[in-house]
Amino acid sequence: MASAICNSDSEDWPGPRVDHATFAARLAERRAALGNPELPRNAGTNRTESKRALLAAIEAAGGRW
């Protein structure tokens, strides 16, 4: 979904243009070269009570965040 306030198709766009498919392919190649390591997840030691409740509700519904 494109942003309603940011039009990156504009000719005067000053930022870098990154093609998602190209980026994803390069990322997959780099991960494969490293043996597809399992990246550490955030430990969550600074989560608010509302965030903990949300994650608990997701897990109770059978989801995995």
Buried (B, 14 or more C-beta within 10 A) or exposed (E): EEEEEEEEEEEEEEEEEEEEEEEEEEEEEEEEEEEEEEEEEEEEEEEEEEEEEEBEEEEEEEEEE
